[in-house]
Amino acid sequence: MDVQGKTAVVTGGASGIGRGITRCLAQQGMNLVVADIEQGPLDDVVAELDAAGTAVIGVQTDVSQLTEVEALAGAAIDRFGAVHVLCNNAGIGVSGPVGATSIEDWRWTLDIDLWGPIYGVHVFLPIMEAQGEGHINSTASMAGLYAGPSLGPYNVAKHGVVALMATLERDLRLAGSNVRASVLCPGPINTNIVHSQRNRPAASAAQHVETETGRKFWDLLTRSLAEGMDPDDVGPMVLEAIVDDRFWILTHPSMARIAVDQIDQMLEDRTLSR
Ligand SMILES: NC(=O)c1ccc[n+]([C@@H]2O[C@H](COP(=O)([O-])OP(=O)(O)OC[C@H]3O[C@@H](n4cnc5c(N)ncnc54)[C@H](O)[C@@H]3O)[C@@H](O)[C@H]2O)c1
């Protein structure tokens, strides 16, 4: 796809990977619709892009609410008349062993990390089909390819996002559609995701069961992400997939080895290694 002068919607665009994607697409001459639940950082990104000459609007959106995703699409069409690229990127995480994961931890995570992309596809695909052109990208994770410990809801959501996007891409090709799909599976990126609770409603947060194992895992993750890739380096990878019609976007391709090893183990000895 030639992106110049076209319109992109990026959810979770006010921070981290989403902000990196937003900046990159704006630099390519796209119009931007930035969606985020957090108004302050959203205003900052919109002001930054506007000052750089991008045609941009910010739409405060909770991607876990279908009506808000529908309103986001309405705002994008009202302002720009079309949506050519959707990046379903908003996401959060919470840690703990599956046995100590509260129902509210499951709901909060799946509502945002899995239902968010499902709503995005549901609402924006018909718009792109009607235009005869479009690209839907969703941010999954290496956790969508390999389910490590202490991240049950996140792993389930991200495996779901990979499955959603792979099915979508195959369905689109089978139908001869000009709309394409891709999935971003980042490794460690230095973002604010370790502070995911900042956007969690208090009543939901109160249902989280804090465990020693979960806390240790989160501390480890926090240290690992602090040394991770700069999120501004991820944007060009997503752009390349959109322009060149590529499905898989791996920021750390060597990490996919753990998924391959797991398949080898499945075929060879059928146990699950730690
Ligand atoms: N940082 C990493 O190492 C890493 C690795 C793999 C995958 N990811 C994925 O990348 C995506 C972006 O996360 P990030 O690391 O940039 O974190 P981040 O916290 O920096 O950015 C996430 C953005 O999503 C927004 N958001 C949260 N809940 C929302 C909701 N309900 N509706 C709309 N917006 C909401 C936040 O306000 C924030 O601006 C997520 O899907 C995450 O799971 C991150």
The ligand as an ORCA input file, in Angstrom:
! r2SCAN-3c Opt
* xyz 0 1
  N       6.598     -3.299     25.914
  C       6.816     -4.540     25.528
  O       7.905     -5.109     25.775
  C       5.754     -5.297     24.782
  C       6.064     -6.582     24.303
  C       5.106     -7.293     23.622
  C       3.864     -6.727     23.356
  N       3.569     -5.484     23.815
  C       2.252     -4.924     23.488
  O       2.414     -3.644     22.928
  C       1.201     -2.908     23.046
  C       1.516     -1.501     23.517
  O       2.015     -1.545     24.851
  P       3.280     -0.709     25.314
  O       4.321     -1.677     25.735
  O       3.606      0.336     24.343
  O       2.706     -0.086     26.684
  P       2.332      1.418     27.100
  O       1.690      1.292     28.416
  O       3.505      2.298     26.953
  O       1.259      1.829     26.002
  C      -0.042      1.265     25.989
  C      -1.071      2.344     25.670
  O      -2.371      1.744     25.680
  C      -3.253      2.613     26.367
  N      -4.401      1.865     26.885
  C      -4.438      1.040     27.971
  N      -5.681      0.573     28.152
  C      -6.439      1.092     27.153
  C      -7.794      0.961     26.793
  N      -8.647      0.215     27.505
  N      -8.228      1.610     25.683
  C      -7.383      2.396     24.971
  N      -6.090      2.570     25.274
  C      -5.625      1.920     26.350
  C      -2.401      3.236     27.453
  O      -2.955      4.420     27.992
  C      -1.088      3.450     26.726
  O      -1.051      4.720     26.109
  C       0.338     -3.716     24.015
  O      -0.646     -4.422     23.285
  C       1.313     -4.666     24.654
  O       0.698     -5.847     25.111
  C       4.490     -4.758     24.527
*
